[in-house]
Amino acid sequence: MRPTYRRFPKPCYHKCVFSITTNDAAWYQFREWIEYFGVKFGKITIAVAPNYTSQNCSSCGEVVKKSLSTRTHQCKCGCVLDRDENAAINILKKGLSTVGHTGTFGLDPINAWGENTSTFSEVILSKQVISVNQESPRL
């Protein structure tokens, strides 16, 4: 007599209620790692919304609709790039356009005196440390 095996249904991650939450958690962890290694290696990281980065033309800015199966970006302006390369250029432009306008910060929080600044990110402002350095009276 052959043993009978009960077949369990394959997990349907695409239909699951938690699939969106799981996907968001993965992207959040990916972003955390990027920010961590950015600080570790002295690089500034800026979060950029990925909306329409592969649809917009990196040369002229016009929206070029394409399906996910289309791997080449071709615009009327003559720009022909790989879809991912076009998106990477758009993400770089978005990131560079926000520098200085959002909560970006330098990686080395040292002021002109060579001391740490009194306000770091995520620090309660009432606990600021005031520098006691003063300019030399002989200047």
C-alpha positions as a Python dict, from the first residue, in 0.01 Angstrom:
ca = {
    (1, 'M'): (0, 0, 0),
    (2, 'R'): (139, 343, -97),
    (3, 'P'): (154, 610, 170),
    (4, 'T'): (-68, 905, 103),
    (5, 'Y'): (71, 1249, 142),
    (6, 'R'): (-142, 1543, 221),
    (7, 'R'): (-75, 1830, -13),
    (8, 'F'): (-53, 2165, 152),
    (9, 'P'): (-131, 2467, -60),
    (10, 'K'): (159, 2681, -169),
    (11, 'P'): (186, 3002, 27),
    (12, 'C'): (19, 3278, -166),
    (13, 'Y'): (236, 3573, -74),
    (14, 'H'): (95, 3789, -349),
    (15, 'K'): (-258, 3753, -207),
    (16, 'C'): (-169, 3764, 158),
    (17, 'V'): (-280, 4059, 369),
    (18, 'F'): (66, 4081, 523),
    (19, 'S'): (258, 4084, 195),
    (20, 'I'): (256, 4464, 170),
    (21, 'T'): (368, 4497, 531),
    (22, 'T'): (643, 4239, 477),
    (23, 'N'): (761, 4420, 165),
    (24, 'D'): (763, 4755, 347),
    (25, 'A'): (962, 4604, 635),
    (26, 'A'): (1221, 4469, 393),
    (27, 'W'): (1265, 4809, 229),
    (28, 'Y'): (1287, 4975, 571),
    (29, 'Q'): (1564, 4738, 677),
    (30, 'F'): (1742, 4791, 346),
    (31, 'R'): (1727, 5168, 403),
    (32, 'E'): (1857, 5125, 760),
    (33, 'W'): (2156, 4928, 629),
    (34, 'I'): (2231, 5186, 361),
    (35, 'E'): (2222, 5467, 619),
    (36, 'Y'): (2437, 5268, 862),
    (37, 'F'): (2708, 5193, 606),
    (38, 'G'): (2688, 5550, 476),
    (39, 'V'): (2780, 5680, 821),
    (40, 'K'): (3039, 5405, 871),
    (41, 'F'): (3222, 5488, 547),
    (42, 'G'): (3174, 5865, 563),
    (43, 'K'): (2907, 5900, 294),
    (44, 'I'): (2590, 6106, 310),
    (45, 'T'): (2269, 5917, 238),
    (46, 'I'): (1944, 6080, 130),
    (47, 'A'): (1612, 5897, 106),
    (48, 'V'): (1440, 5965, -226),
    (49, 'A'): (1086, 5869, -324),
    (50, 'P'): (1111, 5618, -611),
    (51, 'N'): (787, 5734, -777),
    (52, 'Y'): (811, 5758, -1157),
    (53, 'T'): (1191, 5734, -1160),
    (54, 'S'): (1185, 5481, -1443),
    (55, 'Q'): (901, 5657, -1628),
    (56, 'N'): (1047, 6009, -1640),
    (57, 'C'): (1312, 6083, -1900),
    (58, 'S'): (1644, 6171, -1737),
    (59, 'S'): (1727, 6411, -2023),
    (60, 'C'): (1411, 6614, -2078),
    (61, 'G'): (1184, 6513, -1786),
    (62, 'E'): (894, 6397, -2004),
    (63, 'V'): (689, 6101, -1878),
    (64, 'V'): (737, 5797, -2104),
    (65, 'K'): (490, 5524, -2008),
    (66, 'K'): (619, 5168, -2042),
    (67, 'S'): (530, 4824, -1914),
    (68, 'L'): (750, 4631, -1672),
    (69, 'S'): (864, 4404, -1955),
    (70, 'T'): (1008, 4699, -2149),
    (71, 'R'): (1373, 4717, -2042),
    (72, 'T'): (1487, 5006, -2263),
    (73, 'H'): (1393, 5369, -2208),
    (74, 'Q'): (1337, 5549, -2539),
    (75, 'C'): (1220, 5909, -2538),
    (76, 'K'): (1115, 6143, -2819),
    (77, 'C'): (1412, 6366, -2733),
    (78, 'G'): (1648, 6091, -2852),
    (79, 'C'): (1752, 5959, -2511),
    (80, 'V'): (1800, 5581, -2523),
    (81, 'L'): (1908, 5416, -2197),
    (82, 'D'): (1854, 5098, -2004),
    (83, 'R'): (1544, 5138, -1785),
    (84, 'D'): (1743, 5091, -1462),
    (85, 'E'): (2015, 5335, -1570),
    (86, 'N'): (1751, 5599, -1647),
    (87, 'A'): (1594, 5542, -1304),
    (88, 'A'): (1934, 5567, -1133),
    (89, 'I'): (2004, 5902, -1301),
    (90, 'N'): (1661, 6031, -1194),
    (91, 'I'): (1716, 5915, -835),
    (92, 'L'): (2055, 6088, -829),
    (93, 'K'): (1899, 6411, -959),
    (94, 'K'): (1621, 6394, -697),
    (95, 'G'): (1874, 6334, -421),
    (96, 'L'): (2101, 6619, -529),
    (97, 'S'): (1805, 6857, -559),
    (98, 'T'): (1709, 6801, -194),
    (99, 'V'): (2054, 6858, -42),
    (100, 'G'): (2036, 7154, 192),
    (101, 'H'): (1657, 7170, 181),
    (102, 'T'): (1565, 6869, 391),
    (103, 'G'): (1703, 6745, 720),
    (104, 'T'): (2035, 6644, 570),
    (105, 'F'): (2338, 6675, 788),
    (106, 'G'): (2711, 6651, 762),
    (107, 'L'): (2876, 6337, 886),
    (108, 'D'): (3137, 6517, 1088),
    (109, 'P'): (2953, 6737, 1341),
    (110, 'I'): (3250, 6957, 1430),
    (111, 'N'): (3229, 7334, 1442),
    (112, 'A'): (3495, 7596, 1375),
    (113, 'W'): (3660, 7545, 1715),
    (114, 'G'): (3716, 7177, 1648),
    (115, 'E'): (3462, 7074, 1910),
    (116, 'N'): (3154, 6869, 1861),
    (117, 'T'): (2849, 7079, 1788),
    (118, 'S'): (2602, 7129, 2066),
    (119, 'T'): (2305, 6988, 1876),
    (120, 'F'): (2310, 6643, 1723),
    (121, 'S'): (2016, 6485, 1548),
    (122, 'E'): (1770, 6312, 1780),
    (123, 'V'): (1889, 6509, 2086),
    (124, 'I'): (1653, 6696, 2317),
    (125, 'L'): (1713, 7065, 2260),
    (126, 'S'): (1686, 7151, 2631),
    (127, 'K'): (2000, 6943, 2692),
    (128, 'Q'): (2226, 7140, 2459),
    (129, 'V'): (2583, 7195, 2564),
    (130, 'I'): (2711, 7549, 2522),
    (131, 'S'): (3071, 7593, 2416),
    (132, 'V'): (3292, 7776, 2664),
    (133, 'N'): (3556, 7865, 2405),
    (134, 'Q'): (3604, 8233, 2337),
    (135, 'E'): (3819, 8420, 2092),
    (136, 'S'): (4156, 8533, 2212),
    (137, 'P'): (4157, 8896, 2337),
    (138, 'R'): (4492, 8950, 2158),
    (139, 'L'): (4341, 8931, 1810),
}
